[in-house]
């Protein structure tokens, strides 16, 4: 579980499990009244595979 807190006063807004936020959320802090905008976390970008020397890769490829 992850504690989601207000960006202004750090009050606890809610507790969420991994992947619980599936879409954009706006939640108002009950302590200070700040409107907090939350977005789902994007998956980590996959590392790019290196081209082997036999792969055609255009004019930027060095042989």
Rosetta blueprint (number, residue, H / E / L):
1 X L
2 X E
3 X E
4 X E
5 X E
6 X L
7 X L
8 X L
9 X L
10 X L
11 X L
12 X E
13 X E
14 X E
15 X E
16 X E
17 X L
18 X L
19 X L
20 X L
21 X L
22 X L
23 X L
24 X L
25 X E
26 X E
27 X E
28 X E
29 X L
30 X L
31 X L
32 X L
33 X L
34 X L
35 X E
36 X E
37 X E
38 X E
39 X L
40 X L
41 X L
42 X L
43 X L
44 X L
45 X L
46 X L
47 X L
48 X L
49 X L
50 X L
51 X L
52 X L
53 X L
54 X L
55 X L
56 X L
57 X L
58 X H
59 X H
60 X H
61 X L
62 X L
63 X L
